[in-house]
Amino acid sequence: MLLGLIARNQASWLTLTGRPDELLIPFPDDLPAIPETDARTVGCWAVAPNPRLDAHLREHGFCRGWQPHWMSAPAEVSAPDPSVTETLEVPEYDDHGQRLLGLARERPQTSFHFVAREDGALAGHVWLHVAAGVGGIYDMFVVESLRRRGIGSALARAASGKAAALGIETLILNAEGEDFWTALGYRSLGYGQTWWLHRR
């Protein structure tokens, strides 16, 4: 059940954040038709390894990609950290980042963006994306020289608190740094699979 919600939330996020030169096939129910496209990259996601889908995609030139590690935790309110703010205005972002902020402004109550600053400088960010009745945590980033100082934890708590305030009970994510997320109370739900076709 939860893996189905993860697939729907992740698919919604991928649709929102997709790049113009990339085509994604998110979580197909059956063996998908491979569309004719000019996209330089075509990707396919699955919530779990799938031998039939693997064989089908490999016949069409796809290679296996990374395995997302799905994790979940209950959304909880905690004391706010003054270094973290919810914002859709980040002048430091490049064109892609500005595009994402613009899309979020167009879809209120769906995607929420949190930024941590230290002495006024951007220290990190994270997105909360609400879809399919769960809150997805996406694109957590902390400036490398500022890591291991609690900034990532503060960002994660801010997103969790926002989700709880919205009535969301469950948070999900595709973990990088499993130890970090486990320490915050997330539990493993297993591994998915991605496949990629790169065209010149």
Biotite code that builds the C-alpha atoms (Angstrom):
import biotite.structure as struc

atoms = struc.array([
    struc.Atom([0.000, 0.000, 0.000], chain_id="A", res_id=1, res_name="MET", atom_name="CA", element="C"),
    struc.Atom([2.667, 2.532, 1.048], chain_id="A", res_id=2, res_name="LEU", atom_name="CA", element="C"),
    struc.Atom([4.836, 1.660, -1.968], chain_id="A", res_id=3, res_name="LEU", atom_name="CA", element="C"),
    struc.Atom([1.902, 2.581, -4.212], chain_id="A", res_id=4, res_name="GLY", atom_name="CA", element="C"),
    struc.Atom([1.633, 5.971, -2.491], chain_id="A", res_id=5, res_name="LEU", atom_name="CA", element="C"),
    struc.Atom([5.388, 6.434, -2.865], chain_id="A", res_id=6, res_name="ILE", atom_name="CA", element="C"),
    struc.Atom([5.094, 5.750, -6.599], chain_id="A", res_id=7, res_name="ALA", atom_name="CA", element="C"),
    struc.Atom([2.270, 8.291, -6.985], chain_id="A", res_id=8, res_name="ARG", atom_name="CA", element="C"),
    struc.Atom([4.078, 10.961, -4.962], chain_id="A", res_id=9, res_name="ASN", atom_name="CA", element="C"),
    struc.Atom([7.396, 10.410, -6.748], chain_id="A", res_id=10, res_name="GLN", atom_name="CA", element="C"),
    struc.Atom([5.663, 10.414, -10.163], chain_id="A", res_id=11, res_name="ALA", atom_name="CA", element="C"),
    struc.Atom([3.994, 13.722, -9.285], chain_id="A", res_id=12, res_name="SER", atom_name="CA", element="C"),
    struc.Atom([7.361, 15.185, -8.265], chain_id="A", res_id=13, res_name="TRP", atom_name="CA", element="C"),
    struc.Atom([9.084, 13.914, -11.412], chain_id="A", res_id=14, res_name="LEU", atom_name="CA", element="C"),
    struc.Atom([6.350, 15.467, -13.558], chain_id="A", res_id=15, res_name="THR", atom_name="CA", element="C"),
    struc.Atom([6.823, 18.795, -11.781], chain_id="A", res_id=16, res_name="LEU", atom_name="CA", element="C"),
    struc.Atom([10.618, 18.824, -11.895], chain_id="A", res_id=17, res_name="THR", atom_name="CA", element="C"),
    struc.Atom([11.371, 17.095, -15.206], chain_id="A", res_id=18, res_name="GLY", atom_name="CA", element="C"),
    struc.Atom([13.898, 18.668, -17.541], chain_id="A", res_id=19, res_name="ARG", atom_name="CA", element="C"),
    struc.Atom([12.988, 19.590, -21.128], chain_id="A", res_id=20, res_name="PRO", atom_name="CA", element="C"),
    struc.Atom([15.568, 17.210, -22.638], chain_id="A", res_id=21, res_name="ASP", atom_name="CA", element="C"),
    struc.Atom([14.487, 14.235, -20.501], chain_id="A", res_id=22, res_name="GLU", atom_name="CA", element="C"),
    struc.Atom([11.474, 11.937, -20.839], chain_id="A", res_id=23, res_name="LEU", atom_name="CA", element="C"),
    struc.Atom([10.433, 9.857, -17.827], chain_id="A", res_id=24, res_name="LEU", atom_name="CA", element="C"),
    struc.Atom([8.246, 6.764, -17.647], chain_id="A", res_id=25, res_name="ILE", atom_name="CA", element="C"),
    struc.Atom([7.312, 6.791, -13.963], chain_id="A", res_id=26, res_name="PRO", atom_name="CA", element="C"),
    struc.Atom([6.151, 3.520, -12.401], chain_id="A", res_id=27, res_name="PHE", atom_name="CA", element="C"),
    struc.Atom([4.373, 1.792, -15.308], chain_id="A", res_id=28, res_name="PRO", atom_name="CA", element="C"),
    struc.Atom([1.685, -0.759, -14.418], chain_id="A", res_id=29, res_name="ASP", atom_name="CA", element="C"),
    struc.Atom([2.693, -2.976, -17.328], chain_id="A", res_id=30, res_name="ASP", atom_name="CA", element="C"),
    struc.Atom([5.410, -3.145, -19.954], chain_id="A", res_id=31, res_name="LEU", atom_name="CA", element="C"),
    struc.Atom([5.429, 0.363, -21.425], chain_id="A", res_id=32, res_name="PRO", atom_name="CA", element="C"),
    struc.Atom([5.582, 1.273, -25.069], chain_id="A", res_id=33, res_name="ALA", atom_name="CA", element="C"),
    struc.Atom([8.830, 3.128, -25.685], chain_id="A", res_id=34, res_name="ILE", atom_name="CA", element="C"),
    struc.Atom([7.748, 6.465, -27.153], chain_id="A", res_id=35, res_name="PRO", atom_name="CA", element="C"),
    struc.Atom([9.330, 8.077, -30.172], chain_id="A", res_id=36, res_name="GLU", atom_name="CA", element="C"),
    struc.Atom([11.020, 11.154, -28.765], chain_id="A", res_id=37, res_name="THR", atom_name="CA", element="C"),
    struc.Atom([13.817, 13.627, -29.360], chain_id="A", res_id=38, res_name="ASP", atom_name="CA", element="C"),
    struc.Atom([14.674, 13.617, -25.651], chain_id="A", res_id=39, res_name="ALA", atom_name="CA", element="C"),
    struc.Atom([18.362, 13.013, -24.993], chain_id="A", res_id=40, res_name="ARG", atom_name="CA", element="C"),
    struc.Atom([17.571, 10.880, -21.940], chain_id="A", res_id=41, res_name="THR", atom_name="CA", element="C"),
    struc.Atom([14.686, 8.488, -21.299], chain_id="A", res_id=42, res_name="VAL", atom_name="CA", element="C"),
    struc.Atom([14.258, 7.064, -17.818], chain_id="A", res_id=43, res_name="GLY", atom_name="CA", element="C"),
    struc.Atom([11.943, 4.539, -16.220], chain_id="A", res_id=44, res_name="CYS", atom_name="CA", element="C"),
    struc.Atom([11.275, 4.086, -12.489], chain_id="A", res_id=45, res_name="TRP", atom_name="CA", element="C"),
    struc.Atom([9.827, 1.095, -10.620], chain_id="A", res_id=46, res_name="ALA", atom_name="CA", element="C"),
    struc.Atom([9.036, 0.739, -6.908], chain_id="A", res_id=47, res_name="VAL", atom_name="CA", element="C"),
    struc.Atom([10.789, -2.648, -6.820], chain_id="A", res_id=48, res_name="ALA", atom_name="CA", element="C"),
    struc.Atom([13.042, -4.709, -9.093], chain_id="A", res_id=49, res_name="PRO", atom_name="CA", element="C"),
    struc.Atom([10.948, -6.239, -11.870], chain_id="A", res_id=50, res_name="ASN", atom_name="CA", element="C"),
    struc.Atom([12.551, -8.939, -14.076], chain_id="A", res_id=51, res_name="PRO", atom_name="CA", element="C"),
    struc.Atom([9.922, -8.630, -16.854], chain_id="A", res_id=52, res_name="ARG", atom_name="CA", element="C"),
    struc.Atom([10.253, -4.864, -17.011], chain_id="A", res_id=53, res_name="LEU", atom_name="CA", element="C"),
    struc.Atom([14.041, -5.195, -16.841], chain_id="A", res_id=54, res_name="ASP", atom_name="CA", element="C"),
    struc.Atom([14.120, -7.561, -19.831], chain_id="A", res_id=55, res_name="ALA", atom_name="CA", element="C"),
    struc.Atom([11.688, -5.375, -21.816], chain_id="A", res_id=56, res_name="HIS", atom_name="CA", element="C"),
    struc.Atom([13.667, -2.180, -21.277], chain_id="A", res_id=57, res_name="LEU", atom_name="CA", element="C"),
    struc.Atom([17.040, -3.799, -21.897], chain_id="A", res_id=58, res_name="ARG", atom_name="CA", element="C"),
    struc.Atom([15.721, -5.085, -25.248], chain_id="A", res_id=59, res_name="GLU", atom_name="CA", element="C"),
    struc.Atom([15.131, -1.421, -26.116], chain_id="A", res_id=60, res_name="HIS", atom_name="CA", element="C"),
    struc.Atom([18.659, -0.342, -25.184], chain_id="A", res_id=61, res_name="GLY", atom_name="CA", element="C"),
    struc.Atom([18.104, 0.779, -21.588], chain_id="A", res_id=62, res_name="PHE", atom_name="CA", element="C"),
    struc.Atom([20.716, 0.154, -18.894], chain_id="A", res_id=63, res_name="CYS", atom_name="CA", element="C"),
    struc.Atom([19.973, -0.413, -15.240], chain_id="A", res_id=64, res_name="ARG", atom_name="CA", element="C"),
    struc.Atom([20.458, 2.703, -13.124], chain_id="A", res_id=65, res_name="GLY", atom_name="CA", element="C"),
    struc.Atom([20.515, 3.276, -9.415], chain_id="A", res_id=66, res_name="TRP", atom_name="CA", element="C"),
    struc.Atom([18.193, 1.618, -6.926], chain_id="A", res_id=67, res_name="GLN", atom_name="CA", element="C"),
    struc.Atom([16.194, 4.165, -4.935], chain_id="A", res_id=68, res_name="PRO", atom_name="CA", element="C"),
    struc.Atom([16.075, 3.278, -1.251], chain_id="A", res_id=69, res_name="HIS", atom_name="CA", element="C"),
    struc.Atom([12.526, 4.018, -0.118], chain_id="A", res_id=70, res_name="TRP", atom_name="CA", element="C"),
    struc.Atom([12.167, 5.092, 3.504], chain_id="A", res_id=71, res_name="MET", atom_name="CA", element="C"),
    struc.Atom([9.316, 6.498, 5.581], chain_id="A", res_id=72, res_name="SER", atom_name="CA", element="C"),
    struc.Atom([8.649, 8.145, 8.938], chain_id="A", res_id=73, res_name="ALA", atom_name="CA", element="C"),
    struc.Atom([5.695, 9.758, 10.684], chain_id="A", res_id=74, res_name="PRO", atom_name="CA", element="C"),
    struc.Atom([5.355, 13.513, 10.171], chain_id="A", res_id=75, res_name="ALA", atom_name="CA", element="C"),
    struc.Atom([5.978, 15.299, 13.455], chain_id="A", res_id=76, res_name="GLU", atom_name="CA", element="C"),
    struc.Atom([5.977, 18.864, 14.688], chain_id="A", res_id=77, res_name="VAL", atom_name="CA", element="C"),
    struc.Atom([9.132, 20.042, 16.422], chain_id="A", res_id=78, res_name="SER", atom_name="CA", element="C"),
    struc.Atom([10.483, 23.352, 17.678], chain_id="A", res_id=79, res_name="ALA", atom_name="CA", element="C"),
    struc.Atom([11.329, 25.640, 14.736], chain_id="A", res_id=80, res_name="PRO", atom_name="CA", element="C"),
    struc.Atom([14.956, 26.417, 13.940], chain_id="A", res_id=81, res_name="ASP", atom_name="CA", element="C"),
    struc.Atom([15.477, 30.150, 13.263], chain_id="A", res_id=82, res_name="PRO", atom_name="CA", element="C"),
    struc.Atom([18.074, 29.387, 10.575], chain_id="A", res_id=83, res_name="SER", atom_name="CA", element="C"),
    struc.Atom([15.441, 27.622, 8.414], chain_id="A", res_id=84, res_name="VAL", atom_name="CA", element="C"),
    struc.Atom([12.690, 29.444, 6.538], chain_id="A", res_id=85, res_name="THR", atom_name="CA", element="C"),
    struc.Atom([10.012, 28.369, 4.099], chain_id="A", res_id=86, res_name="GLU", atom_name="CA", element="C"),
    struc.Atom([10.497, 30.387, 0.926], chain_id="A", res_id=87, res_name="THR", atom_name="CA", element="C"),
    struc.Atom([9.995, 30.407, -2.833], chain_id="A", res_id=88, res_name="LEU", atom_name="CA", element="C"),
    struc.Atom([12.480, 33.248, -3.353], chain_id="A", res_id=89, res_name="GLU", atom_name="CA", element="C"),
    struc.Atom([16.142, 32.188, -3.564], chain_id="A", res_id=90, res_name="VAL", atom_name="CA", element="C"),
    struc.Atom([18.223, 34.626, -5.649], chain_id="A", res_id=91, res_name="PRO", atom_name="CA", element="C"),
    struc.Atom([21.281, 32.336, -5.596], chain_id="A", res_id=92, res_name="GLU", atom_name="CA", element="C"),
    struc.Atom([19.568, 29.584, -7.628], chain_id="A", res_id=93, res_name="TYR", atom_name="CA", element="C"),
    struc.Atom([20.435, 28.930, -11.266], chain_id="A", res_id=94, res_name="ASP", atom_name="CA", element="C"),
    struc.Atom([17.853, 28.856, -14.081], chain_id="A", res_id=95, res_name="ASP", atom_name="CA", element="C"),
    struc.Atom([16.693, 25.318, -13.226], chain_id="A", res_id=96, res_name="HIS", atom_name="CA", element="C"),
    struc.Atom([16.258, 26.215, -9.556], chain_id="A", res_id=97, res_name="GLY", atom_name="CA", element="C"),
    struc.Atom([14.339, 29.367, -10.467], chain_id="A", res_id=98, res_name="GLN", atom_name="CA", element="C"),
    struc.Atom([12.099, 27.317, -12.758], chain_id="A", res_id=99, res_name="ARG", atom_name="CA", element="C"),
    struc.Atom([11.265, 24.934, -9.900], chain_id="A", res_id=100, res_name="LEU", atom_name="CA", element="C"),
    struc.Atom([10.467, 27.823, -7.587], chain_id="A", res_id=101, res_name="LEU", atom_name="CA", element="C"),
    struc.Atom([8.212, 29.293, -10.284], chain_id="A", res_id=102, res_name="GLY", atom_name="CA", element="C"),
    struc.Atom([6.376, 26.005, -10.740], chain_id="A", res_id=103, res_name="LEU", atom_name="CA", element="C"),
    struc.Atom([5.847, 25.735, -6.994], chain_id="A", res_id=104, res_name="ALA", atom_name="CA", element="C"),
    struc.Atom([4.409, 29.258, -6.919], chain_id="A", res_id=105, res_name="ARG", atom_name="CA", element="C"),
    struc.Atom([1.921, 28.162, -9.574], chain_id="A", res_id=106, res_name="GLU", atom_name="CA", element="C"),
    struc.Atom([0.850, 25.137, -7.509], chain_id="A", res_id=107, res_name="ARG", atom_name="CA", element="C"),
    struc.Atom([0.268, 26.368, -3.948], chain_id="A", res_id=108, res_name="PRO", atom_name="CA", element="C"),
    struc.Atom([-0.366, 23.781, -1.247], chain_id="A", res_id=109, res_name="GLN", atom_name="CA", element="C"),
    struc.Atom([1.541, 21.142, -3.213], chain_id="A", res_id=110, res_name="THR", atom_name="CA", element="C"),
    struc.Atom([5.274, 21.909, -3.043], chain_id="A", res_id=111, res_name="SER", atom_name="CA", element="C"),
    struc.Atom([7.017, 23.689, -0.182], chain_id="A", res_id=112, res_name="PHE", atom_name="CA", element="C"),
    struc.Atom([10.634, 24.799, -0.168], chain_id="A", res_id=113, res_name="HIS", atom_name="CA", element="C"),
    struc.Atom([12.837, 25.349, 2.884], chain_id="A", res_id=114, res_name="PHE", atom_name="CA", element="C"),
    struc.Atom([16.178, 27.109, 3.000], chain_id="A", res_id=115, res_name="VAL", atom_name="CA", element="C"),
    struc.Atom([18.802, 27.228, 5.739], chain_id="A", res_id=116, res_name="ALA", atom_name="CA", element="C"),
    struc.Atom([21.126, 30.207, 5.933], chain_id="A", res_id=117, res_name="ARG", atom_name="CA", element="C"),
    struc.Atom([24.231, 30.843, 7.987], chain_id="A", res_id=118, res_name="GLU", atom_name="CA", element="C"),
    struc.Atom([25.363, 34.455, 8.353], chain_id="A", res_id=119, res_name="ASP", atom_name="CA", element="C"),
    struc.Atom([23.015, 35.275, 5.473], chain_id="A", res_id=120, res_name="GLY", atom_name="CA", element="C"),
    struc.Atom([24.606, 32.800, 3.082], chain_id="A", res_id=121, res_name="ALA", atom_name="CA", element="C"),
    struc.Atom([22.740, 29.830, 1.648], chain_id="A", res_id=122, res_name="LEU", atom_name="CA", element="C"),
    struc.Atom([23.636, 26.760, 3.720], chain_id="A", res_id=123, res_name="ALA", atom_name="CA", element="C"),
    struc.Atom([21.141, 24.175, 2.459], chain_id="A", res_id=124, res_name="GLY", atom_name="CA", element="C"),
    struc.Atom([17.664, 23.438, 1.170], chain_id="A", res_id=125, res_name="HIS", atom_name="CA", element="C"),
    struc.Atom([14.958, 20.774, 0.978], chain_id="A", res_id=126, res_name="VAL", atom_name="CA", element="C"),
    struc.Atom([11.584, 20.323, -0.745], chain_id="A", res_id=127, res_name="TRP", atom_name="CA", element="C"),
    struc.Atom([8.377, 18.879, 0.685], chain_id="A", res_id=128, res_name="LEU", atom_name="CA", element="C"),
    struc.Atom([5.996, 17.671, -2.040], chain_id="A", res_id=129, res_name="HIS", atom_name="CA", element="C"),
    struc.Atom([2.474, 16.696, -1.005], chain_id="A", res_id=130, res_name="VAL", atom_name="CA", element="C"),
    struc.Atom([0.674, 14.224, -3.281], chain_id="A", res_id=131, res_name="ALA", atom_name="CA", element="C"),
    struc.Atom([-1.216, 10.938, -2.859], chain_id="A", res_id=132, res_name="ALA", atom_name="CA", element="C"),
    struc.Atom([-1.837, 11.717, 0.805], chain_id="A", res_id=133, res_name="GLY", atom_name="CA", element="C"),
    struc.Atom([1.838, 11.567, 1.813], chain_id="A", res_id=134, res_name="VAL", atom_name="CA", element="C"),
    struc.Atom([4.654, 14.078, 2.060], chain_id="A", res_id=135, res_name="GLY", atom_name="CA", element="C"),
    struc.Atom([7.680, 13.430, -0.108], chain_id="A", res_id=136, res_name="GLY", atom_name="CA", element="C"),
    struc.Atom([11.065, 14.789, 0.969], chain_id="A", res_id=137, res_name="ILE", atom_name="CA", element="C"),
    struc.Atom([13.154, 15.718, -2.083], chain_id="A", res_id=138, res_name="TYR", atom_name="CA", element="C"),
    struc.Atom([16.472, 17.295, -3.048], chain_id="A", res_id=139, res_name="ASP", atom_name="CA", element="C"),
    struc.Atom([17.964, 17.677, 0.421], chain_id="A", res_id=140, res_name="MET", atom_name="CA", element="C"),
    struc.Atom([21.241, 19.554, 0.102], chain_id="A", res_id=141, res_name="PHE", atom_name="CA", element="C"),
    struc.Atom([23.715, 21.055, 2.580], chain_id="A", res_id=142, res_name="VAL", atom_name="CA", element="C"),
    struc.Atom([26.817, 23.000, 1.520], chain_id="A", res_id=143, res_name="VAL", atom_name="CA", element="C"),
    struc.Atom([29.712, 20.571, 1.899], chain_id="A", res_id=144, res_name="GLU", atom_name="CA", element="C"),
    struc.Atom([31.803, 22.772, 4.209], chain_id="A", res_id=145, res_name="SER", atom_name="CA", element="C"),
    struc.Atom([28.810, 23.146, 6.563], chain_id="A", res_id=146, res_name="LEU", atom_name="CA", element="C"),
    struc.Atom([27.855, 19.482, 6.910], chain_id="A", res_id=147, res_name="ARG", atom_name="CA", element="C"),
    struc.Atom([27.693, 17.642, 10.255], chain_id="A", res_id=148, res_name="ARG", atom_name="CA", element="C"),
    struc.Atom([26.499, 20.764, 12.053], chain_id="A", res_id=149, res_name="ARG", atom_name="CA", element="C"),
    struc.Atom([22.778, 19.964, 12.299], chain_id="A", res_id=150, res_name="GLY", atom_name="CA", element="C"),
    struc.Atom([21.663, 21.913, 9.214], chain_id="A", res_id=151, res_name="ILE", atom_name="CA", element="C"),
    struc.Atom([20.282, 18.842, 7.422], chain_id="A", res_id=152, res_name="GLY", atom_name="CA", element="C"),
    struc.Atom([18.405, 17.751, 10.553], chain_id="A", res_id=153, res_name="SER", atom_name="CA", element="C"),
    struc.Atom([16.923, 21.241, 10.929], chain_id="A", res_id=154, res_name="ALA", atom_name="CA", element="C"),
    struc.Atom([15.761, 21.215, 7.310], chain_id="A", res_id=155, res_name="LEU", atom_name="CA", element="C"),
    struc.Atom([14.229, 17.736, 7.678], chain_id="A", res_id=156, res_name="ALA", atom_name="CA", element="C"),
    struc.Atom([12.412, 18.775, 10.866], chain_id="A", res_id=157, res_name="ARG", atom_name="CA", element="C"),
    struc.Atom([11.037, 21.907, 9.165], chain_id="A", res_id=158, res_name="ALA", atom_name="CA", element="C"),
    struc.Atom([9.629, 19.841, 6.290], chain_id="A", res_id=159, res_name="ALA", atom_name="CA", element="C"),
    struc.Atom([8.214, 17.283, 8.722], chain_id="A", res_id=160, res_name="SER", atom_name="CA", element="C"),
    struc.Atom([6.570, 19.994, 10.801], chain_id="A", res_id=161, res_name="GLY", atom_name="CA", element="C"),
    struc.Atom([4.987, 21.564, 7.711], chain_id="A", res_id=162, res_name="LYS", atom_name="CA", element="C"),
    struc.Atom([3.625, 18.192, 6.619], chain_id="A", res_id=163, res_name="ALA", atom_name="CA", element="C"),
    struc.Atom([2.145, 17.569, 10.069], chain_id="A", res_id=164, res_name="ALA", atom_name="CA", element="C"),
    struc.Atom([0.570, 21.044, 10.070], chain_id="A", res_id=165, res_name="ALA", atom_name="CA", element="C"),
    struc.Atom([-1.065, 20.169, 6.734], chain_id="A", res_id=166, res_name="LEU", atom_name="CA", element="C"),
    struc.Atom([-2.545, 17.006, 8.231], chain_id="A", res_id=167, res_name="GLY", atom_name="CA", element="C"),
    struc.Atom([-0.088, 14.669, 6.512], chain_id="A", res_id=168, res_name="ILE", atom_name="CA", element="C"),
    struc.Atom([0.757, 11.680, 8.695], chain_id="A", res_id=169, res_name="GLU", atom_name="CA", element="C"),
    struc.Atom([3.465, 9.936, 6.653], chain_id="A", res_id=170, res_name="THR", atom_name="CA", element="C"),
    struc.Atom([6.686, 11.171, 5.057], chain_id="A", res_id=171, res_name="LEU", atom_name="CA", element="C"),
    struc.Atom([8.473, 9.234, 2.333], chain_id="A", res_id=172, res_name="ILE", atom_name="CA", element="C"),
    struc.Atom([11.787, 9.667, 0.560], chain_id="A", res_id=173, res_name="LEU", atom_name="CA", element="C"),
    struc.Atom([14.343, 8.136, -1.750], chain_id="A", res_id=174, res_name="ASN", atom_name="CA", element="C"),
    struc.Atom([17.278, 8.051, 0.639], chain_id="A", res_id=175, res_name="ALA", atom_name="CA", element="C"),
    struc.Atom([20.825, 9.071, 0.045], chain_id="A", res_id=176, res_name="GLU", atom_name="CA", element="C"),
    struc.Atom([22.727, 8.805, 3.300], chain_id="A", res_id=177, res_name="GLY", atom_name="CA", element="C"),
    struc.Atom([20.616, 6.116, 4.924], chain_id="A", res_id=178, res_name="GLU", atom_name="CA", element="C"),
    struc.Atom([22.357, 6.498, 8.296], chain_id="A", res_id=179, res_name="ASP", atom_name="CA", element="C"),
    struc.Atom([21.329, 10.157, 8.460], chain_id="A", res_id=180, res_name="PHE", atom_name="CA", element="C"),
    struc.Atom([17.674, 9.366, 7.784], chain_id="A", res_id=181, res_name="TRP", atom_name="CA", element="C"),
    struc.Atom([17.642, 6.344, 10.114], chain_id="A", res_id=182, res_name="THR", atom_name="CA", element="C"),
    struc.Atom([18.882, 8.594, 12.930], chain_id="A", res_id=183, res_name="ALA", atom_name="CA", element="C"),
    struc.Atom([15.883, 10.855, 12.239], chain_id="A", res_id=184, res_name="LEU", atom_name="CA", element="C"),
    struc.Atom([13.463, 7.933, 12.661], chain_id="A", res_id=185, res_name="GLY", atom_name="CA", element="C"),
    struc.Atom([12.998, 6.809, 9.064], chain_id="A", res_id=186, res_name="TYR", atom_name="CA", element="C"),
    struc.Atom([12.657, 3.096, 8.356], chain_id="A", res_id=187, res_name="ARG", atom_name="CA", element="C"),
    struc.Atom([13.527, 1.193, 5.210], chain_id="A", res_id=188, res_name="SER", atom_name="CA", element="C"),
    struc.Atom([10.737, 0.031, 2.897], chain_id="A", res_id=189, res_name="LEU", atom_name="CA", element="C"),
    struc.Atom([13.031, -1.641, 0.368], chain_id="A", res_id=190, res_name="GLY", atom_name="CA", element="C"),
    struc.Atom([14.652, -0.747, -2.922], chain_id="A", res_id=191, res_name="TYR", atom_name="CA", element="C"),
    struc.Atom([13.252, 0.312, -6.272], chain_id="A", res_id=192, res_name="GLY", atom_name="CA", element="C"),
    struc.Atom([14.941, 0.272, -9.665], chain_id="A", res_id=193, res_name="GLN", atom_name="CA", element="C"),
    struc.Atom([15.607, 2.792, -12.424], chain_id="A", res_id=194, res_name="THR", atom_name="CA", element="C"),
    struc.Atom([16.605, 2.275, -16.064], chain_id="A", res_id=195, res_name="TRP", atom_name="CA", element="C"),
    struc.Atom([18.087, 4.851, -18.443], chain_id="A", res_id=196, res_name="TRP", atom_name="CA", element="C"),
    struc.Atom([18.499, 5.272, -22.165], chain_id="A", res_id=197, res_name="LEU", atom_name="CA", element="C"),
    struc.Atom([21.013, 7.960, -23.121], chain_id="A", res_id=198, res_name="HIS", atom_name="CA", element="C"),
    struc.Atom([21.007, 9.257, -26.667], chain_id="A", res_id=199, res_name="ARG", atom_name="CA", element="C"),
    struc.Atom([23.742, 11.359, -28.230], chain_id="A", res_id=200, res_name="ARG", atom_name="CA", element="C"),
])
